[in-house]
Amino acid sequence: MSKKSAVIYPSSAKELEALGQRLKDARLRRRFSMQTVCARADISRPTLYKVENGDPSVAMGIYVQVLRVLGLVADLGLLAKEDELGRRLQDEALPHRKRAPRKPRPVGETDG
C-alpha cells in the first residue's frame, strides 16, 4: 500500500519552503549541526532534511520539535493570531437590533 502524499497549493508550498529555509538559517546561526538537532528533537537526519526543505509530508509535531530545539517554539503563538477575516465574519453574524423609528413630538410638547 502506497503512502498518500499531501496535496497543497503552490503558494502554500512556497510558504513551507520559506519556513524550512528559516529553520535551517536559525540552526546555522546557532551553529548546531544537523546531528545535534536530530538528537535533541529525536528525529532522523532525512526527516530534518525534509523539514528544512519544507516537505509537506512531515507532521506538524516534527516542526514543533525542531522549533523547540532552536528555542523558537514560542513563535507558534503567532500563527493565526490576528484572524481579521474570522473576526469580520463573526461580527456580521451578530444580531442587529432593529428599532422602530421615533415618533416626532408635536410642537410645544415637552417631557415632564
N, CA, C and O atoms as a MOPAC input file, in Angstrom:
PM7 MOZYME 1SCF
protein

 N      0.84800 1    -1.16700 1     0.00000 1
 C      0.00000 1     0.00000 1     0.00000 1
 C      0.89900 1     1.23700 1     0.00000 1
 O      1.79900 1     1.35100 1     0.83200 1
 N      0.65900 1     2.15700 1    -0.92500 1
 C      1.47900 1     3.35700 1    -1.00400 1
 C      0.96100 1     4.41700 1    -0.03000 1
 O     -0.22200 1     4.47300 1     0.30700 1
 N      1.89200 1     5.23700 1     0.39400 1
 C      1.55100 1     6.30300 1     1.32100 1
 C      0.89900 1     7.44200 1     0.55500 1
 O      1.38500 1     7.82300 1    -0.51000 1
 N     -0.18100 1     7.98700 1     1.06900 1
 C     -0.88000 1     9.09400 1     0.42300 1
 C     -0.08200 1    10.37100 1     0.64900 1
 O      0.24600 1    10.70900 1     1.78600 1
 N      0.22900 1    11.07600 1    -0.42400 1
 C      1.00400 1    12.30600 1    -0.28800 1
 C      0.07500 1    13.49900 1    -0.08500 1
 O     -1.07200 1    13.51100 1    -0.53300 1
 N      0.60400 1    14.47800 1     0.59100 1
 C     -0.16900 1    15.69400 1     0.85400 1
 C     -0.22100 1    16.53100 1    -0.41900 1
 O      0.80000 1    16.74000 1    -1.07400 1
 N     -1.39700 1    17.00200 1    -0.76000 1
 C     -1.57100 1    17.87200 1    -1.92000 1
 C     -1.83700 1    19.28000 1    -1.39800 1
 O     -2.80700 1    19.51900 1    -0.67900 1
 N     -0.96800 1    20.19600 1    -1.76800 1
 C     -1.14100 1    21.57000 1    -1.30900 1
 C     -1.01700 1    22.52300 1    -2.50000 1
 O     -0.44500 1    22.17200 1    -3.53200 1
 N     -1.55100 1    23.71000 1    -2.34500 1
 C     -1.47700 1    24.73300 1    -3.38400 1
 C     -0.04400 1    25.24100 1    -3.50500 1
 O      0.71000 1    25.20600 1    -2.53300 1
 N      0.33500 1    25.71400 1    -4.69000 1
 C      1.70200 1    26.21300 1    -4.88600 1
 C      2.09100 1    27.32800 1    -3.91500 1
 O      3.23000 1    27.36700 1    -3.45000 1
 N      1.17600 1    28.22100 1    -3.60600 1
 C      1.51200 1    29.30600 1    -2.67400 1
 C      1.80300 1    28.74600 1    -1.28100 1
 O      2.67900 1    29.24800 1    -0.57600 1
 N      1.06500 1    27.70400 1    -0.88800 1
 C      1.31200 1    27.07000 1     0.41200 1
 C      2.64100 1    26.33400 1     0.40300 1
 O      3.35600 1    26.32000 1     1.40600 1
 N      2.97300 1    25.72500 1    -0.72100 1
 C      4.25800 1    25.03000 1    -0.84500 1
 C      5.40600 1    26.02300 1    -0.69500 1
 O      6.41800 1    25.71800 1    -0.06300 1
 N      5.24800 1    27.20700 1    -1.27700 1
 C      6.28400 1    28.24200 1    -1.15300 1
 C      6.43600 1    28.68000 1     0.29500 1
 O      7.55100 1    28.90100 1     0.76700 1
 N      5.30800 1    28.80600 1     1.00600 1
 C      5.36500 1    29.19100 1     2.42300 1
 C      6.10100 1    28.13300 1     3.24300 1
 O      6.91100 1    28.46400 1     4.10900 1
 N      5.81800 1    26.85700 1     2.96700 1
 C      6.50900 1    25.78200 1     3.68700 1
 C      7.99700 1    25.78300 1     3.36800 1
 O      8.82300 1    25.57700 1     4.25700 1
 N      8.34100 1    26.01100 1     2.11500 1
 C      9.75500 1    26.07800 1     1.73700 1
 C     10.44400 1    27.23300 1     2.45600 1
 O     11.57200 1    27.09200 1     2.92800 1
 N      9.77100 1    28.36400 1     2.53800 1
 C     10.33400 1    29.52400 1     3.23500 1
 C     10.51200 1    29.23000 1     4.72200 1
 O     11.51700 1    29.61200 1     5.32100 1
 N      9.51900 1    28.54100 1     5.31800 1
 C      9.64000 1    28.15400 1     6.72900 1
 C     10.83800 1    27.23500 1     6.92300 1
 O     11.63200 1    27.42000 1     7.84600 1
 N     10.96100 1    26.25000 1     6.05300 1
 C     12.10200 1    25.33500 1     6.14200 1
 C     13.42500 1    26.07100 1     6.05400 1
 O     14.35600 1    25.77600 1     6.80200 1
 N     13.51000 1    27.03200 1     5.13800 1
 C     14.74200 1    27.81200 1     4.99400 1
 C     15.02000 1    28.63800 1     6.24000 1
 O     16.17100 1    28.75900 1     6.66100 1
 N     13.95700 1    29.21900 1     6.84400 1
 C     14.14900 1    29.98900 1     8.08000 1
 C     14.63600 1    29.08300 1     9.21200 1
 O     15.46800 1    29.49300 1    10.02100 1
 N     14.11900 1    27.85800 1     9.26800 1
 C     14.56900 1    26.92200 1    10.30200 1
 C     16.02800 1    26.53400 1    10.07400 1
 O     16.80600 1    26.43700 1    11.02400 1
 N     16.38800 1    26.31500 1     8.83000 1
 C     17.78200 1    25.98300 1     8.51300 1
 C     18.69500 1    27.14800 1     8.88500 1
 O     19.74800 1    26.94800 1     9.49000 1
 N     18.28800 1    28.36500 1     8.52200 1
 C     19.08300 1    29.54500 1     8.86400 1
 C     19.24500 1    29.68400 1    10.37600 1
 O     20.32800 1    30.00700 1    10.86400 1
 N     18.15800 1    29.43800 1    11.11600 1
 C     18.21400 1    29.51800 1    12.57700 1
 C     19.18200 1    28.47200 1    13.13300 1
 O     19.93700 1    28.74800 1    14.06500 1
 N     19.15200 1    27.28200 1    12.55800 1
 C     20.07500 1    26.22200 1    13.00700 1
 C     21.52100 1    26.63400 1    12.75000 1
 O     22.38200 1    26.46800 1    13.61400 1
 N     21.78400 1    27.16400 1    11.57100 1
 C     23.15200 1    27.55900 1    11.22600 1
 C     23.62400 1    28.74400 1    12.06700 1
 O     24.79200 1    28.80000 1    12.45100 1
 N     22.72800 1    29.69400 1    12.35800 1
 C     23.09800 1    30.83400 1    13.21200 1
 C     23.50400 1    30.36700 1    14.60400 1
 O     24.39200 1    30.94600 1    15.22900 1
 N     22.85300 1    29.32700 1    15.07800 1
 C     23.15800 1    28.79200 1    16.40400 1
 C     24.35600 1    27.84400 1    16.37200 1
 O     24.82000 1    27.35900 1    17.40400 1
 N     24.83500 1    27.59900 1    15.16400 1
 C     25.97000 1    26.69500 1    14.93800 1
 C     25.67600 1    25.28400 1    15.43200 1
 O     26.53800 1    24.59700 1    15.97800 1
 N     24.40700 1    24.87200 1    15.21600 1
 C     24.01200 1    23.49900 1    15.53200 1
 C     24.20400 1    22.65800 1    14.27800 1
 O     23.81500 1    23.06300 1    13.18300 1
 N     24.79700 1    21.50400 1    14.44400 1
 C     24.89900 1    20.57900 1    13.31500 1
 C     23.55200 1    19.87500 1    13.14000 1
 O     22.71100 1    19.87600 1    14.03900 1
 N     23.37100 1    19.28200 1    11.97500 1
 C     22.14600 1    18.50400 1    11.74900 1
 C     22.06300 1    17.39200 1    12.78000 1
 O     20.98300 1    17.08700 1    13.28500 1
 N     23.18900 1    16.79300 1    13.09000 1
 C     23.23300 1    15.69300 1    14.05100 1
 C     22.76000 1    16.14900 1    15.42800 1
 O     22.02200 1    15.42900 1    16.10000 1
 N     23.17600 1    17.33100 1    15.84600 1
 C     22.76900 1    17.86800 1    17.15700 1
 C     21.26200 1    18.07400 1    17.21100 1
 O     20.60400 1    17.65500 1    18.16300 1
 N     20.71600 1    18.72700 1    16.17700 1
 C     19.27100 1    18.98900 1    16.14800 1
 C     18.50400 1    17.67800 1    16.10400 1
 O     17.49200 1    17.52900 1    16.78800 1
 N     18.97600 1    16.72400 1    15.30500 1
 C     18.29900 1    15.43000 1    15.20800 1
 C     18.27400 1    14.71600 1    16.54900 1
 O     17.25100 1    14.15400 1    16.93800 1
 N     19.39300 1    14.73600 1    17.25400 1
 C     19.46900 1    14.06200 1    18.55100 1
 C     18.53900 1    14.72600 1    19.56700 1
 O     17.83300 1    14.03900 1    20.30500 1
 N     18.54000 1    16.04500 1    19.60400 1
 C     17.71600 1    16.76400 1    20.58500 1
 C     16.22800 1    16.69400 1    20.26000 1
 O     15.39600 1    16.67700 1    21.16700 1
 N     15.88800 1    16.65300 1    18.96800 1
 C     14.47500 1    16.58800 1    18.56500 1
 C     13.99600 1    15.14700 1    18.43100 1
 O     12.81000 1    14.90300 1    18.20800 1
 N     14.90800 1    14.20200 1    18.56500 1
 C     14.59800 1    12.77900 1    18.44700 1
 C     13.96800 1    12.45800 1    17.07500 1
 O     12.92600 1    11.81000 1    16.97900 1
 N     14.64400 1    12.94000 1    16.03000 1
 C     14.21200 1    12.66900 1    14.66000 1
 C     15.42300 1    12.20400 1    13.85900 1
 O     16.56500 1    12.36100 1    14.29000 1
 N     15.16000 1    11.63500 1    12.69900 1
 C     16.25400 1    11.17400 1    11.84500 1
 C     16.78700 1    12.31500 1    10.99100 1
 O     16.12900 1    13.34100 1    10.81800 1
 N     17.97900 1    12.12100 1    10.46500 1
 C     18.59000 1    13.13000 1     9.60800 1
 C     17.76600 1    13.37400 1     8.33800 1
 O     17.58300 1    14.52800 1     7.94900 1
 N     17.25900 1    12.31100 1     7.67600 1
 C     16.41500 1    12.56100 1     6.49700 1
 C     15.15700 1    13.37500 1     6.83100 1
 O     14.69200 1    14.16200 1     6.00600 1
 N     14.60900 1    13.18600 1     8.03600 1
 C     13.42900 1    13.95400 1     8.43800 1
 C     13.78100 1    15.42000 1     8.59900 1
 O     13.02500 1    16.28500 1     8.15600 1
 N     14.91100 1    15.72000 1     9.22500 1
 C     15.33700 1    17.11500 1     9.37200 1
 C     15.60100 1    17.72500 1     7.99600 1
 O     15.28700 1    18.89300 1     7.76400 1
 N     16.17000 1    16.95100 1     7.09400 1
 C     16.39800 1    17.42900 1     5.73100 1
 C     15.06100 1    17.80400 1     5.08900 1
 O     14.96500 1    18.83100 1     4.41800 1
 N     14.03200 1    16.98100 1     5.28900 1
 C     12.70100 1    17.28200 1     4.74700 1
 C     12.12400 1    18.54500 1     5.37800 1
 O     11.52600 1    19.37200 1     4.68800 1
 N     12.30300 1    18.69200 1     6.68000 1
 C     11.80300 1    19.88400 1     7.38200 1
 C     12.45200 1    21.13400 1     6.80000 1
 O     11.77100 1    22.12000 1     6.51500 1
 N     13.76600 1    21.08800 1     6.62600 1
 C     14.49000 1    22.25700 1     6.14000 1
 C     14.20600 1    22.54300 1     4.66600 1
 O     14.54800 1    23.61500 1     4.16500 1
 N     13.58900 1    21.60200 1     3.97600 1
 C     13.18900 1    21.82600 1     2.59000 1
 C     11.69700 1    22.10300 1     2.46900 1
 O     11.19100 1    22.29100 1     1.36200 1
 N     10.98500 1    22.12900 1     3.59800 1
 C      9.56100 1    22.45400 1     3.59000 1
 C      8.68500 1    21.36000 1     3.01700 1
 O      7.67400 1    21.64200 1     2.37300 1
 N      9.06400 1    20.12100 1     3.24300 1
 C      8.29000 1    18.98300 1     2.73400 1
 C      6.95000 1    18.90600 1     3.46800 1
 O      6.92900 1    18.81500 1     4.69500 1
 N      5.81700 1    18.94300 1     2.72500 1
 C      4.50400 1    18.92000 1     3.37700 1
 C      4.13100 1    17.56800 1     3.97200 1
 O      3.13700 1    17.47200 1     4.69100 1
 N      4.89800 1    16.52900 1     3.69100 1
 C      4.56900 1    15.21900 1     4.24900 1
 C      5.03300 1    15.06400 1     5.69700 1
 O      4.67500 1    14.09300 1     6.36300 1
 N      5.82500 1    16.01300 1     6.18100 1
 C      6.32600 1    15.95400 1     7.55200 1
 C      5.22900 1    16.42400 1     8.50100 1
 O      4.59300 1    17.45100 1     8.26300 1
 N      5.01300 1    15.67600 1     9.56600 1
 C      3.96700 1    16.00500 1    10.53700 1
 C      4.27300 1    17.32400 1    11.25100 1
 O      5.42800 1    17.67800 1    11.48400 1
 N      3.21200 1    18.02200 1    11.58400 1
 C      3.33600 1    19.30800 1    12.28000 1
 C      4.11900 1    19.15200 1    13.58200 1
 O      4.87000 1    20.04700 1    13.97000 1
 N      3.94300 1    18.02600 1    14.25000 1
 C      4.64400 1    17.78500 1    15.50900 1
 C      6.15300 1    17.77800 1    15.34900 1
 O      6.87800 1    18.17100 1    16.26300 1
 N      6.62600 1    17.33900 1    14.20500 1
 C      8.06800 1    17.33400 1    13.94900 1
 C      8.57700 1    18.77100 1    13.83300 1
 O      9.63400 1    19.11200 1    14.36300 1
 N      7.80900 1    19.60400 1    13.13400 1
 C      8.18400 1    21.01600 1    13.04800 1
 C      8.24600 1    21.62800 1    14.44800 1
 O      9.14600 1    22.41600 1    14.73800 1
 N      7.30400 1    21.27400 1    15.31100 1
 C      7.27800 1    21.80400 1    16.67900 1
 C      8.52200 1    21.35100 1    17.44100 1
 O      9.11600 1    22.13500 1    18.18100 1
 N      8.91600 1    20.09300 1    17.26200 1
 C     10.12100 1    19.59300 1    17.94200 1
 C     11.36000 1    20.37200 1    17.50500 1
 O     12.19700 1    20.72800 1    18.33500 1
 N     11.47500 1    20.63400 1    16.21300 1
 C     12.62200 1    21.38500 1    15.70800 1
 C     12.58800 1    22.81700 1    16.23900 1
 O     13.62200 1    23.35400 1    16.63800 1
 N     11.40300 1    23.43900 1    16.24600 1
 C     11.27400 1    24.78300 1    16.80900 1
 C     11.70200 1    24.80700 1    18.27500 1
 O     12.36100 1    25.74900 1    18.71600 1
 N     11.32900 1    23.77600 1    19.02600 1
 C     11.70200 1    23.69800 1    20.44200 1
 C     13.21500 1    23.63800 1    20.59500 1
 O     13.78400 1    24.34800 1    21.42500 1
 N     13.86200 1    22.80600 1    19.80900 1
 C     15.32100 1    22.67000 1    19.88500 1
 C     16.00300 1    24.00000 1    19.56400 1
 O     17.01800 1    24.34300 1    20.17000 1
 N     15.45200 1    24.73600 1    18.62300 1
 C     16.04500 1    26.01100 1    18.21500 1
 C     15.64600 1    27.16800 1    19.12800 1
 O     16.11700 1    28.29100 1    18.95000 1
 N     14.77900 1    26.89900 1    20.10300 1
 C     14.34600 1    27.94600 1    21.02500 1
 C     13.31900 1    28.87700 1    20.41700 1
 O     13.18500 1    30.02300 1    20.84600 1
 N     12.59000 1    28.39500 1    19.41800 1
 C     11.61100 1    29.22400 1    18.72800 1
 C     10.17400 1    28.74900 1    18.90800 1
 O      9.28000 1    29.20700 1    18.19500 1
 N      9.94200 1    27.85000 1    19.83900 1
 C      8.60000 1    27.27400 1    19.99000 1
 C      7.56900 1    28.32300 1    20.39700 1
 O      6.38200 1    28.15500 1    20.11700 1
 N      7.99900 1    29.39800 1    21.05000 1
 C      7.05800 1    30.45500 1    21.44500 1
 C      6.46700 1    31.14600 1    20.22300 1
 O      5.39300 1    31.74200 1    20.31000 1
 N      7.15100 1    31.07300 1    19.08700 1
 C      6.63700 1    31.68900 1    17.86000 1
 C      5.36200 1    31.02100 1    17.36700 1
 O      4.64100 1    31.60200 1    16.55500 1
 N      5.07000 1    29.82300 1    17.83600 1
 C      3.83400 1    29.15300 1    17.43000 1
 C      2.60400 1    29.94800 1    17.84000 1
 O      1.56300 1    29.88200 1    17.18500 1
 N      2.72900 1    30.69600 1    18.92200 1
 C      1.61200 1    31.51800 1    19.38600 1
 C      1.25000 1    32.63400 1    18.41300 1
 O      0.17600 1    33.22700 1    18.52000 1
 N      2.14100 1    32.92400 1    17.46500 1
 C      1.88800 1    33.98000 1    16.49500 1
 C      1.09600 1    33.48100 1    15.28800 1
 O      0.56900 1    34.27800 1    14.51200 1
 N      1.01500 1    32.16400 1    15.13400 1
 C      0.27600 1    31.60900 1    14.00000 1
 C     -1.20400 1    31.92600 1    14.13000 1
 O     -1.82400 1    31.62400 1    15.15000 1
 N     -1.76100 1    32.52700 1    13.10900 1
 C     -3.18900 1    32.86500 1    13.04100 1
 C     -3.63800 1    33.69500 1    14.24500 1
 O     -4.79800 1    33.61700 1    14.65200 1
 N     -2.74200 1    34.47900 1    14.81000 1
 C     -3.07800 1    35.26900 1    15.98900 1
 C     -4.15500 1    36.30500 1    15.68600 1
 O     -5.15200 1    36.40700 1    16.40100 1
 N     -3.94500 1    37.06000 1    14.63700 1
 C     -4.91800 1    38.07900 1    14.24700 1
 C     -5.73100 1    37.53900 1    13.07900 1
 O     -5.29500 1    37.60900 1    11.92900 1
 N     -6.87700 1    37.01800 1    13.36300 1
 C     -7.73800 1    36.43200 1    12.33300 1
 C     -8.75800 1    37.47700 1    11.89900 1
 O     -9.91100 1    37.44800 1    12.33100 1
 N     -8.32700 1    38.39800 1    11.04300 1
 C     -9.18900 1    39.50400 1    10.64000 1
 C    -10.43900 1    39.02400 1     9.90800 1
 O    -11.54100 1    39.50200 1    10.17600 1
 N    -10.26700 1    38.08700 1     8.99400 1
 C    -11.41600 1    37.57700 1     8.25100 1
 C    -12.40000 1    36.88900 1     9.19200 1
 O    -13.60400 1    37.12600 1     9.10200 1
 N    -11.91100 1    36.05000 1    10.08100 1
 C    -12.78000 1    35.36300 1    11.03600 1
 C    -13.51400 1    36.33300 1    11.93700 1
 O    -14.68600 1    36.13000 1    12.25200 1
 N    -12.82500 1    37.39500 1    12.35600 1
 C    -13.44200 1    38.40700 1    13.22100 1
 C    -14.56600 1    39.12600 1    12.47800 1
 O    -15.63000 1    39.36500 1    13.04900 1
 N    -14.33700 1    39.47600 1    11.19700 1
 C    -15.38100 1    40.14300 1    10.42400 1
 C    -16.58200 1    39.23300 1    10.21400 1
 O    -17.72800 1    39.67500 1    10.30100 1
 N    -16.31400 1    37.95500 1     9.93500 1
 C    -17.42100 1    37.00500 1     9.75200 1
 C    -18.22000 1    36.84600 1    11.03500 1
 O    -19.44800 1    36.77700 1    11.00900 1
 N    -17.51700 1    36.79100 1    12.15300 1
 C    -18.18900 1    36.66800 1    13.44200 1
 C    -19.03200 1    37.91300 1    13.72300 1
 O    -20.17100 1    37.80300 1    14.17700 1
 N    -18.48100 1    39.08000 1    13.45700 1
 C    -19.21300 1    40.32100 1    13.70500 1
 C    -20.45300 1    40.43200 1    12.82300 1
 O    -21.48800 1    40.93200 1    13.26300 1
 N    -20.35000 1    39.97000 1    11.58700 1
 C    -21.50600 1    40.02100 1    10.68700 1
 C    -22.62300 1    39.09000 1    11.14900 1
 O    -23.79500 1    39.34100 1    10.86900 1
 N    -22.26600 1    38.02100 1    11.85200 1
 C    -23.25900 1    37.05600 1    12.31000 1
 C    -23.98200 1    37.52200 1    13.57600 1
 O    -24.98800 1    36.93400 1    13.97100 1
 N    -23.46900 1    38.57600 1    14.20600 1
 C    -24.12800 1    39.08000 1    15.41100 1
 C    -25.49000 1    39.64300 1    15.04600 1
 O    -25.65900 1    40.22500 1    13.97400 1
 N    -26.46900 1    39.47200 1    15.94100 1
 C    -27.80500 1    40.00200 1    15.62400 1
 C    -27.78800 1    41.52500 1    15.58900 1
 O    -27.14800 1    42.17200 1    16.41800 1
 N    -28.48700 1    42.07600 1    14.63600 1
 C    -28.61400 1    43.52300 1    14.51900 1
 C    -30.02300 1    43.90000 1    14.96500 1
 O    -31.01000 1    43.51600 1    14.33700 1
 N    -30.10100 1    44.65400 1    16.05700 1
 C    -31.41700 1    45.05200 1    16.55500 1
 C    -32.00800 1    46.11100 1    15.65400 1
 O    -31.34900 1    47.07700 1    15.26600 1
 N    -33.23900 1    45.90600 1    15.34100 1
 C    -33.96500 1    46.89300 1    14.54200 1
 C    -34.89400 1    47.63500 1    15.48100 1
 O    -35.65100 1    47.02300 1    16.23500 1
 N    -34.83400 1    48.93900 1    15.43200 1
 C    -35.70700 1    49.75000 1    16.27800 1
 C    -36.71500 1    50.46700 1    15.40400 1
 O    -36.43800 1    50.84300 1    14.26500 1
 N    -37.87200 1    50.63900 1    15.96800 1
 C    -38.90100 1    51.41200 1    15.27000 1
 C    -38.47100 1    52.87400 1    15.26600 1
 O    -37.86200 1    53.34800 1    16.22500 1
 N    -38.77700 1    53.56500 1    14.22300 1
 C    -38.40800 1    54.99100 1    14.20400 1
 C    -39.16900 1    55.74200 1    15.29200 1
 O    -40.30700 1    55.40400 1    15.61600 1
 N    -38.53400 1    56.75100 1    15.84400 1
 C    -39.17400 1    57.55900 1    16.88300 1
 C    -40.29200 1    58.38600 1    16.26400 1
 O    -40.18000 1    58.91800 1    15.15900 1
 N    -41.36600 1    58.46500 1    17.02500 1
 C    -42.47600 1    59.31100 1    16.58400 1
 C    -42.08500 1    60.75900 1    16.84900 1
 O    -41.59100 1    61.08300 1    17.92900 1
 N    -42.29900 1    61.61000 1    15.89200 1
 C    -41.98100 1    63.03200 1    16.14800 1
 C    -42.94500 1    63.59700 1    17.18700 1
 O    -44.13300 1    63.27600 1    17.18800 1
 N    -42.42600 1    64.42600 1    18.05600 1
 C    -43.25200 1    65.06300 1    19.09200 1
 C    -43.97100 1    66.25400 1    18.48500 1
 O    -43.43600 1    66.96800 1    17.63700 1
 N    -45.17700 1    66.44300 1    18.93700 1
 C    -45.88000 1    67.66400 1    18.48600 1
 C    -45.14500 1    68.90000 1    18.97400 1
 O    -44.51700 1    68.88200 1    20.03200 1
 N    -45.22200 1    69.93300 1    18.22900 1
 C    -44.55200 1    71.19000 1    18.58500 1
 C    -45.11800 1    71.70600 1    19.91600 1
 O    -46.33100 1    71.73900 1    20.12400 1
 N    -44.21900 1    72.09900 1    20.79500 1
 C    -44.64700 1    72.66100 1    22.07100 1
 C    -44.76000 1    71.62900 1    23.16800 1
 O    -44.90000 1    72.02000 1    24.32600 1
 N    -44.70900 1    70.34000 1    22.88800 1
 C    -44.80300 1    69.29900 1    23.91700 1
 C    -43.42700 1    69.01300 1    24.48400 1
 O    -42.46100 1    68.87000 1    23.73300 1
 N    -43.32800 1    68.92700 1    25.82000 1
 C    -42.05600 1    68.65200 1    26.49400 1
 C    -42.24700 1    67.53700 1    27.47900 1
 O    -43.36800 1    67.20900 1    27.86700 1
 N    -41.10800 1    66.94000 1    27.89000 1
 C    -41.15900 1    65.90700 1    28.92800 1
 C    -41.44300 1    66.56700 1    30.25800 1
 O    -41.05600 1    67.71000 1    30.50100 1
 N    -42.11300 1    65.84100 1    31.09900 1
 C    -42.26000 1    66.45100 1    32.38100 1
 C    -43.44600 1    66.18800 1    33.09900 1
 O    -43.62000 1    66.69100 1    34.20900 1

